[in-house]
Amino acid sequence: MRISYLRQAASALFALALLTPVAGHAAEKTVALSVENATCALCGPVVQAALQQVPGVTSVDIVENYNINPPVTARVVFDDQVTDIDALVNATTNAGYPSKLALNTGG
């Protein structure tokens, strides 16, 4: 009888743990970075690869428009519990393409 009670208590605790919201639940964020020094068709893929290596980044879209300055914008979706904008900027800068926040699109 005691084992049965312990099993029921363990089952109840397990169910409660599954239903309890996790504190600090990660939020997906999307930002656009203006990327400097990207002057050719090979630059965009290098920037994309650098950003994809940052832990927490879930997607990177590169928009190239050589009629504007800077010609490359990187749209990055990331988990804000794992990384932040500074890490994204550092990744592009370390790859030779300094960037800055262009537009915070929420998320």
Biotite code that builds the C-alpha atoms (Angstrom):
import biotite.structure as struc

atoms = struc.array([
    struc.Atom([0.000, 0.000, 0.000], chain_id="A", res_id=1, res_name="MET", atom_name="CA", element="C"),
    struc.Atom([2.855, 2.386, 0.779], chain_id="A", res_id=2, res_name="ARG", atom_name="CA", element="C"),
    struc.Atom([4.431, 1.758, -2.641], chain_id="A", res_id=3, res_name="ILE", atom_name="CA", element="C"),
    struc.Atom([1.120, 2.528, -4.330], chain_id="A", res_id=4, res_name="SER", atom_name="CA", element="C"),
    struc.Atom([0.910, 5.845, -2.460], chain_id="A", res_id=5, res_name="TYR", atom_name="CA", element="C"),
    struc.Atom([4.468, 6.740, -3.496], chain_id="A", res_id=6, res_name="LEU", atom_name="CA", element="C"),
    struc.Atom([3.688, 5.885, -7.118], chain_id="A", res_id=7, res_name="ARG", atom_name="CA", element="C"),
    struc.Atom([0.606, 8.097, -7.073], chain_id="A", res_id=8, res_name="GLN", atom_name="CA", element="C"),
    struc.Atom([2.564, 10.951, -5.495], chain_id="A", res_id=9, res_name="ALA", atom_name="CA", element="C"),
    struc.Atom([5.348, 10.596, -8.064], chain_id="A", res_id=10, res_name="ALA", atom_name="CA", element="C"),
    struc.Atom([2.834, 10.538, -10.907], chain_id="A", res_id=11, res_name="SER", atom_name="CA", element="C"),
    struc.Atom([1.135, 13.662, -9.564], chain_id="A", res_id=12, res_name="ALA", atom_name="CA", element="C"),
    struc.Atom([4.460, 15.499, -9.262], chain_id="A", res_id=13, res_name="LEU", atom_name="CA", element="C"),
    struc.Atom([5.452, 14.471, -12.784], chain_id="A", res_id=14, res_name="PHE", atom_name="CA", element="C"),
    struc.Atom([2.132, 15.721, -14.191], chain_id="A", res_id=15, res_name="ALA", atom_name="CA", element="C"),
    struc.Atom([2.497, 18.985, -12.286], chain_id="A", res_id=16, res_name="LEU", atom_name="CA", element="C"),
    struc.Atom([6.012, 19.465, -13.663], chain_id="A", res_id=17, res_name="ALA", atom_name="CA", element="C"),
    struc.Atom([4.729, 19.021, -17.208], chain_id="A", res_id=18, res_name="LEU", atom_name="CA", element="C"),
    struc.Atom([1.958, 21.568, -16.708], chain_id="A", res_id=19, res_name="LEU", atom_name="CA", element="C"),
    struc.Atom([4.020, 24.209, -14.898], chain_id="A", res_id=20, res_name="THR", atom_name="CA", element="C"),
    struc.Atom([5.344, 26.965, -17.172], chain_id="A", res_id=21, res_name="PRO", atom_name="CA", element="C"),
    struc.Atom([9.106, 27.140, -17.348], chain_id="A", res_id=22, res_name="VAL", atom_name="CA", element="C"),
    struc.Atom([10.490, 30.308, -15.797], chain_id="A", res_id=23, res_name="ALA", atom_name="CA", element="C"),
    struc.Atom([12.397, 32.460, -18.260], chain_id="A", res_id=24, res_name="GLY", atom_name="CA", element="C"),
    struc.Atom([10.811, 30.853, -21.306], chain_id="A", res_id=25, res_name="HIS", atom_name="CA", element="C"),
    struc.Atom([12.862, 31.756, -24.361], chain_id="A", res_id=26, res_name="ALA", atom_name="CA", element="C"),
    struc.Atom([11.532, 34.358, -26.712], chain_id="A", res_id=27, res_name="ALA", atom_name="CA", element="C"),
    struc.Atom([12.278, 34.345, -30.400], chain_id="A", res_id=28, res_name="GLU", atom_name="CA", element="C"),
    struc.Atom([13.570, 37.700, -31.631], chain_id="A", res_id=29, res_name="LYS", atom_name="CA", element="C"),
    struc.Atom([14.099, 39.000, -35.144], chain_id="A", res_id=30, res_name="THR", atom_name="CA", element="C"),
    struc.Atom([16.513, 41.776, -35.995], chain_id="A", res_id=31, res_name="VAL", atom_name="CA", element="C"),
    struc.Atom([17.939, 43.300, -39.132], chain_id="A", res_id=32, res_name="ALA", atom_name="CA", element="C"),
    struc.Atom([21.627, 44.131, -39.267], chain_id="A", res_id=33, res_name="LEU", atom_name="CA", element="C"),
    struc.Atom([23.170, 46.586, -41.739], chain_id="A", res_id=34, res_name="SER", atom_name="CA", element="C"),
    struc.Atom([26.423, 44.986, -42.867], chain_id="A", res_id=35, res_name="VAL", atom_name="CA", element="C"),
    struc.Atom([29.424, 47.087, -43.939], chain_id="A", res_id=36, res_name="GLU", atom_name="CA", element="C"),
    struc.Atom([32.213, 46.102, -46.369], chain_id="A", res_id=37, res_name="ASN", atom_name="CA", element="C"),
    struc.Atom([29.995, 43.634, -48.251], chain_id="A", res_id=38, res_name="ALA", atom_name="CA", element="C"),
    struc.Atom([30.725, 44.632, -51.819], chain_id="A", res_id=39, res_name="THR", atom_name="CA", element="C"),
    struc.Atom([30.472, 41.435, -53.842], chain_id="A", res_id=40, res_name="CYS", atom_name="CA", element="C"),
    struc.Atom([28.305, 38.370, -54.332], chain_id="A", res_id=41, res_name="ALA", atom_name="CA", element="C"),
    struc.Atom([30.577, 36.272, -52.097], chain_id="A", res_id=42, res_name="LEU", atom_name="CA", element="C"),
    struc.Atom([30.190, 38.550, -49.072], chain_id="A", res_id=43, res_name="CYS", atom_name="CA", element="C"),
    struc.Atom([26.571, 37.657, -48.287], chain_id="A", res_id=44, res_name="GLY", atom_name="CA", element="C"),
    struc.Atom([27.240, 33.929, -47.900], chain_id="A", res_id=45, res_name="PRO", atom_name="CA", element="C"),
    struc.Atom([30.230, 34.646, -45.626], chain_id="A", res_id=46, res_name="VAL", atom_name="CA", element="C"),
    struc.Atom([28.061, 36.874, -43.405], chain_id="A", res_id=47, res_name="VAL", atom_name="CA", element="C"),
    struc.Atom([25.307, 34.251, -43.383], chain_id="A", res_id=48, res_name="GLN", atom_name="CA", element="C"),
    struc.Atom([27.724, 31.481, -42.383], chain_id="A", res_id=49, res_name="ALA", atom_name="CA", element="C"),
    struc.Atom([29.210, 33.611, -39.589], chain_id="A", res_id=50, res_name="ALA", atom_name="CA", element="C"),
    struc.Atom([25.766, 34.355, -38.154], chain_id="A", res_id=51, res_name="LEU", atom_name="CA", element="C"),
    struc.Atom([24.577, 30.743, -38.436], chain_id="A", res_id=52, res_name="GLN", atom_name="CA", element="C"),
    struc.Atom([27.499, 29.662, -36.235], chain_id="A", res_id=53, res_name="GLN", atom_name="CA", element="C"),
    struc.Atom([26.246, 31.774, -33.319], chain_id="A", res_id=54, res_name="VAL", atom_name="CA", element="C"),
    struc.Atom([24.489, 29.509, -30.779], chain_id="A", res_id=55, res_name="PRO", atom_name="CA", element="C"),
    struc.Atom([20.791, 30.336, -30.580], chain_id="A", res_id=56, res_name="GLY", atom_name="CA", element="C"),
    struc.Atom([20.453, 31.590, -34.165], chain_id="A", res_id=57, res_name="VAL", atom_name="CA", element="C"),
    struc.Atom([17.593, 29.769, -35.888], chain_id="A", res_id=58, res_name="THR", atom_name="CA", element="C"),
    struc.Atom([17.634, 31.447, -39.302], chain_id="A", res_id=59, res_name="SER", atom_name="CA", element="C"),
    struc.Atom([19.500, 34.032, -41.346], chain_id="A", res_id=60, res_name="VAL", atom_name="CA", element="C"),
    struc.Atom([18.243, 35.714, -44.509], chain_id="A", res_id=61, res_name="ASP", atom_name="CA", element="C"),
    struc.Atom([20.619, 37.904, -46.497], chain_id="A", res_id=62, res_name="ILE", atom_name="CA", element="C"),
    struc.Atom([19.260, 40.727, -48.641], chain_id="A", res_id=63, res_name="VAL", atom_name="CA", element="C"),
    struc.Atom([21.701, 42.199, -51.130], chain_id="A", res_id=64, res_name="GLU", atom_name="CA", element="C"),
    struc.Atom([21.010, 45.549, -52.788], chain_id="A", res_id=65, res_name="ASN", atom_name="CA", element="C"),
    struc.Atom([24.125, 47.114, -54.276], chain_id="A", res_id=66, res_name="TYR", atom_name="CA", element="C"),
    struc.Atom([22.257, 50.358, -55.029], chain_id="A", res_id=67, res_name="ASN", atom_name="CA", element="C"),
    struc.Atom([22.232, 51.298, -51.336], chain_id="A", res_id=68, res_name="ILE", atom_name="CA", element="C"),
    struc.Atom([24.898, 51.708, -48.678], chain_id="A", res_id=69, res_name="ASN", atom_name="CA", element="C"),
    struc.Atom([25.462, 49.398, -46.894], chain_id="A", res_id=70, res_name="PRO", atom_name="CA", element="C"),
    struc.Atom([24.472, 46.972, -49.614], chain_id="A", res_id=71, res_name="PRO", atom_name="CA", element="C"),
    struc.Atom([23.784, 43.949, -47.406], chain_id="A", res_id=72, res_name="VAL", atom_name="CA", element="C"),
    struc.Atom([21.164, 43.492, -44.705], chain_id="A", res_id=73, res_name="THR", atom_name="CA", element="C"),
    struc.Atom([21.014, 40.337, -42.600], chain_id="A", res_id=74, res_name="ALA", atom_name="CA", element="C"),
    struc.Atom([17.649, 39.368, -41.089], chain_id="A", res_id=75, res_name="ARG", atom_name="CA", element="C"),
    struc.Atom([18.394, 37.149, -38.104], chain_id="A", res_id=76, res_name="VAL", atom_name="CA", element="C"),
    struc.Atom([15.976, 35.110, -35.995], chain_id="A", res_id=77, res_name="VAL", atom_name="CA", element="C"),
    struc.Atom([17.429, 34.006, -32.668], chain_id="A", res_id=78, res_name="PHE", atom_name="CA", element="C"),
    struc.Atom([16.609, 32.739, -29.177], chain_id="A", res_id=79, res_name="ASP", atom_name="CA", element="C"),
    struc.Atom([17.173, 35.649, -26.791], chain_id="A", res_id=80, res_name="ASP", atom_name="CA", element="C"),
    struc.Atom([17.865, 33.259, -23.905], chain_id="A", res_id=81, res_name="GLN", atom_name="CA", element="C"),
    struc.Atom([20.909, 31.940, -25.768], chain_id="A", res_id=82, res_name="VAL", atom_name="CA", element="C"),
    struc.Atom([22.363, 34.935, -27.599], chain_id="A", res_id=83, res_name="THR", atom_name="CA", element="C"),
    struc.Atom([21.945, 38.666, -28.091], chain_id="A", res_id=84, res_name="ASP", atom_name="CA", element="C"),
    struc.Atom([22.487, 41.410, -30.658], chain_id="A", res_id=85, res_name="ILE", atom_name="CA", element="C"),
    struc.Atom([26.045, 42.087, -29.463], chain_id="A", res_id=86, res_name="ASP", atom_name="CA", element="C"),
    struc.Atom([27.000, 38.471, -30.232], chain_id="A", res_id=87, res_name="ALA", atom_name="CA", element="C"),
    struc.Atom([25.499, 38.789, -33.722], chain_id="A", res_id=88, res_name="LEU", atom_name="CA", element="C"),
    struc.Atom([27.393, 42.029, -34.393], chain_id="A", res_id=89, res_name="VAL", atom_name="CA", element="C"),
    struc.Atom([30.601, 40.440, -33.090], chain_id="A", res_id=90, res_name="ASN", atom_name="CA", element="C"),
    struc.Atom([30.137, 37.455, -35.410], chain_id="A", res_id=91, res_name="ALA", atom_name="CA", element="C"),
    struc.Atom([29.881, 39.608, -38.533], chain_id="A", res_id=92, res_name="THR", atom_name="CA", element="C"),
    struc.Atom([32.679, 41.919, -37.383], chain_id="A", res_id=93, res_name="THR", atom_name="CA", element="C"),
    struc.Atom([35.005, 38.979, -36.707], chain_id="A", res_id=94, res_name="ASN", atom_name="CA", element="C"),
    struc.Atom([34.247, 37.719, -40.222], chain_id="A", res_id=95, res_name="ALA", atom_name="CA", element="C"),
    struc.Atom([35.411, 41.076, -41.611], chain_id="A", res_id=96, res_name="GLY", atom_name="CA", element="C"),
    struc.Atom([31.997, 42.688, -42.026], chain_id="A", res_id=97, res_name="TYR", atom_name="CA", element="C"),
    struc.Atom([31.134, 45.126, -39.239], chain_id="A", res_id=98, res_name="PRO", atom_name="CA", element="C"),
    struc.Atom([27.408, 45.489, -38.691], chain_id="A", res_id=99, res_name="SER", atom_name="CA", element="C"),
    struc.Atom([24.955, 47.452, -36.626], chain_id="A", res_id=100, res_name="LYS", atom_name="CA", element="C"),
    struc.Atom([21.304, 47.125, -35.732], chain_id="A", res_id=101, res_name="LEU", atom_name="CA", element="C"),
    struc.Atom([19.220, 48.432, -38.621], chain_id="A", res_id=102, res_name="ALA", atom_name="CA", element="C"),
    struc.Atom([15.723, 47.602, -37.459], chain_id="A", res_id=103, res_name="LEU", atom_name="CA", element="C"),
    struc.Atom([14.254, 45.611, -34.607], chain_id="A", res_id=104, res_name="ASN", atom_name="CA", element="C"),
    struc.Atom([11.277, 43.792, -36.085], chain_id="A", res_id=105, res_name="THR", atom_name="CA", element="C"),
    struc.Atom([10.155, 42.246, -32.813], chain_id="A", res_id=106, res_name="GLY", atom_name="CA", element="C"),
    struc.Atom([9.440, 38.602, -32.418], chain_id="A", res_id=107, res_name="GLY", atom_name="CA", element="C"),
])
